[in-house]
Amino acid sequence: MGKWIDWQAMKQGVPLAIVNPNGTSSECPKCDSKLEENGYRRLKCSRCIFEADRDIIGKLNFREKALKKLKIKVIPRGSLATPTAPPQMTDVNPNRWGNQ
């Protein structure tokens, strides 16, 4: 299966990074501190008060490791929308088929 993924990535021109998943859900994705259990499947950082599901934490740390391995600059986490984003377009006809 691994060779097929390598081949598909190469064929599509997608960068591929092999990342070891060990420890990805035990470190805080914000400050790299050790996380503590805070309920069922929840982990919390005692240093920066970050809290999330352990699968989400693992995904964030896994992504970080892959981007570092690929030497891609990591964009700071935050809101995807800028405060100066224009309002949504409201002049679109809601009935796309032209029926009354």
HUMOTA-V287827 format. One record per residue. RES is the residue in one small letter. SS is DSSP state (alpha for helix, beta for strand, coil for the rest). PSI is psi in degrees with one decimal (none if undefined). NEAR is the number of other C-alpha atoms within 10 Angstrom. Layout:
RES SS PSI NEAR
RES SS PSI NEAR
This chain:
m coil -37.9 5
g alpha -39.7 8
k alpha -34.1 8
w alpha -42.7 9
i alpha -43.4 11
d alpha -45.7 15
w alpha -44.3 11
q alpha -42.6 13
a alpha -43.9 13
m alpha -42.8 12
k alpha -38.4 9
q alpha -5.6 8
g coil 28.6 9
v coil 130.3 10
p coil 144.8 9
l coil 131.0 15
a coil 127.5 14
i coil 119.2 11
v coil 134.1 14
n coil 122.0 10
p coil -4.7 12
n coil 128.5 9
g coil 4.5 10
t coil -20.5 22
s coil 17.2 21
s coil -4.4 20
e beta 145.9 20
c coil 128.2 26
p coil -12.9 22
k coil -46.2 16
c coil 4.7 12
d coil 19.4 13
s coil 164.4 15
k beta 134.7 15
l beta 152.5 22
e beta 149.0 15
e beta 140.7 14
n coil 56.9 13
g coil -176.0 9
y coil 116.4 8
r coil 11.7 10
r beta 139.7 16
l beta 148.3 25
k beta 142.2 23
c beta 126.2 22
s coil -15.0 13
r coil -47.6 13
c coil 5.0 12
i coil 19.1 12
f coil 137.6 15
e beta 135.8 18
a beta 173.0 15
d beta 146.1 16
r alpha -28.5 20
d alpha -37.4 14
i alpha -43.3 16
i alpha -43.8 24
g alpha -41.7 21
k alpha -43.7 15
l alpha -44.3 16
n alpha -36.7 22
f alpha -44.1 20
r alpha -44.4 17
e alpha -45.0 18
k alpha -42.6 18
a alpha -43.6 16
l alpha -37.9 16
k alpha -39.7 13
k alpha -35.8 13
l coil -4.2 13
k coil 43.0 9
i coil 132.4 10
k coil 129.3 9
v coil 127.3 10
i coil 132.2 6
p coil 141.8 7
r coil 149.9 7
g coil -159.0 7
s coil 140.8 7
l coil -24.2 6
a coil 137.3 8
t coil 151.7 8
p coil -18.6 7
t coil 16.8 6
a coil 140.5 7
p coil 153.6 8
p coil 158.5 6
q coil 150.5 6
m coil 130.5 6
t coil -0.1 7
d coil 17.3 6
v coil 133.8 7
n coil 119.6 8
p coil -21.3 8
n coil 95.9 8
r coil -17.9 7
w coil -5.9 7
g coil 6.5 7
n coil 153.6 5
q coil none 4
